[in-house]
Amino acid sequence: MANKTQSASAFAVRAARAVQVTVGRLRRRIRSVNDAADVTLSQASVLARLSKNGPATASDLAAVEGVRPQSMATTVAALSRLGLVERHPDSEDGRKQRVTLTAPGLERAEGDRAARHAWLSRALEERCTADERRTVVEAMAVLEG
């Protein structure tokens, strides 16, 4: 199988690297926006994932978060102690437990999402002109396509 990078122009390769670096930095910055210090970034990520995708097993969460199952078990236990998640037996396999958001957990996840959106909106408003914001919207459309 041919390496697709070899067929890309040098400028396209530089553009790809710039996009990757910028998106990575932006993603880390957005993820760090957190209203309270009682939840770590990994815990906030689990709350966001459960809010978006619904209940999951700790094993499934570990796989999608890219961590060891033992690390996820620690994260889920901490969220449970905070009253943000609950564990219930899986209806299909009683040996497994499904992790679900509690009402405070859902409220927290939605609040964190709103805080990240507000931060990004303010940053774009403060740092960019209207034309630059239009360019950002157009660039996102190109990258999604």
Secondary structure, 3 states (H helix, E strand, C coil): CCCHHHHCCHHHHHHHHHHHHHHHHHHHHHHHCCCCCCCCHHHHHHHHHHHHHCCEEHHHHHHHHCCCHHHHHHHHHHHHHCCCEEEEECCCCCCCEEEEECHHHHHHHHHHHHHHHHHHHHHHHHHCCHHHHHHHHHHHHHHHC
